[in-house]
């Protein structure tokens, strides 16, 4: 069964067509990479899948049910969560408080001025578990704005997983990291997305080929190839359009 399915999806902004008749299938439980040159439309496609944009034409399905007419909050409730290319966190909240926001949102709990948030024992337990998962337990009381970049990305992953999603979209999770930091992040993503469906945009080919089961290549708003890492590496049109020597 497909977790994500796009059928003839297009997206125009005025007279500019950014997404041009994309057909894409991401199977349930697989790790799927979306790669392509800058300006190919990868972030636009993410915004379409997660509901930030509506397609100009075509259809999008999540777990077999049409989703392209729904707002982002409804799509999130259906089990899809995403991170963004640019880290966006509350710099003056602690690491613990930041993850607690996501856990409370998932549980439908709102802040009340007559009740302390710490009284929600089940929320605290969830937050502690998530911080353990992303190796940030020792940073729980540190302000988010004081974290190094790699730990901010790990925190973002914890917030994403706080929604208990079935489908996870990650937009360039290792961008700006050293080789060592990227390797640690890949190991973390691999472990925490086990049993979930992952669609990831990533420019680092080492990350893509080591992490993902299948790869789709987006060039000028069109999918020009989909397949296993081995198939993509051998695809001549992909090499000419994008990979070049990176495939070797």
Secondary structure, 3 states (H helix, E strand, C coil): CEEEEEEEEEEEECCEEEEEEEEEEEECCCEEEEECCCCCCHHHHHHHHHCCCCCCEEEEEECCEECCCCCHHHHHHCCEEECCCCCCCCCCCEHHHHHHHHHHHHHCCCCECCECHHHCHHHHHHHHHHHHHCCCHHHCCCEHHHCCHHHHHHHHHHHHHCCCCCEEEEECCCCCCCHHHHHHHHHHHHHHCCCCEEEEECCCHHHHHHHCCEEEEEECCEEEEEECHHHHHHCHHHHHHHHHHHHC
